[in-house]
Amino acid sequence: MPTDADSTEATTVLDLRPLIPPERHATVFAALERLLPGESFVLINDHAPLPLLRHIEANWPGLFESAWLKDGPEEWQLAITRTAEA
């Protein structure tokens, strides 16, 4: 009989820290495009990604939700979930 642990999917983690700044937004946008409704990933960054969040909302209004998991001071983590079809 399966347990809850057996049926839990691993959470995808997108760590932007090793990427050079020009690659970061493009990497996140590609990950967003792959998400199906209800799917999510955890974004890790070396600063609060506020401009990125504004860009996501401007380009895909109402399509994604975000929840802060860790708010600095050296690492920021954010869960981003696709909530609807485009």
N, C-alpha and C positions, 0 to 999 in steps of 0.2 A: 504494500500500500504506500503510495507516494506521500511524502510529508511536504509541508509548505516550503522547506528549504530545497527540496527536489524540484519544485515547479517554479522557483524564483529565477528570473533571467538576470544575468549579469548586467550591471549598469555600464553603459559606454562612457568612457572618460575621455575628454578632449582637453589635453594639457597644452596650453598655448605658450607656456614659458620658454620652451626651447626654440620656438620659431622666431624668425626675424619679424619686426613689426609689420612690414608690408604684406606678409603672408597670413597674418592672424585673422583679419576679417574675412578674407576669401576662404580660409579653411572653415571658419564657423558657418559661413553662408552655404558652403557645399554640404556640411553636415546637416544644416536645417532643411535643405532641399530633399535629403534622403529620408527624413523622418516621416512616418505615417501617423495619422491621428492617434493620440494616446501614447506614442513613443517619446522618449526623452533621452537626454545625455547630460552629463555633468561637465561643465566648463571650468577649468582651473586657469587662473591668470595671476600675474604679479602686480596687478592694480585693479581697482574697481572698473569693470567694463561698461561704464555708463554711456559713453558715446556709441559703443556697439549696440547696447540695448535700444537707444534712440533710433539707430539706423534700422534695426530689426523691425521696430514698431512702424517706422515710416514706410518700409518696403513691404511688410506683411502685416498690416493692421489687424489686430485681433486673432491672428493665426497661432501665436505662441504665447505661453505663460512662462514666467521665470520666478524662481524662489531662491533666495540667498541661503546657502548652506554654511558658508564661512565668510566673514566680513573683515579680512585683513588681520593684522597689519602687514604681514609678509606674503600671504596667499589669500586669494579670493576664490570661492567656489560657488557656482550658480547652477541650479538644475533648470534646464530649458525643456519644456514639453510642448509638442504640437497639439493644439486643442481642436482644430477644425480642418476641413478640406479647403484647398485654395479655390 
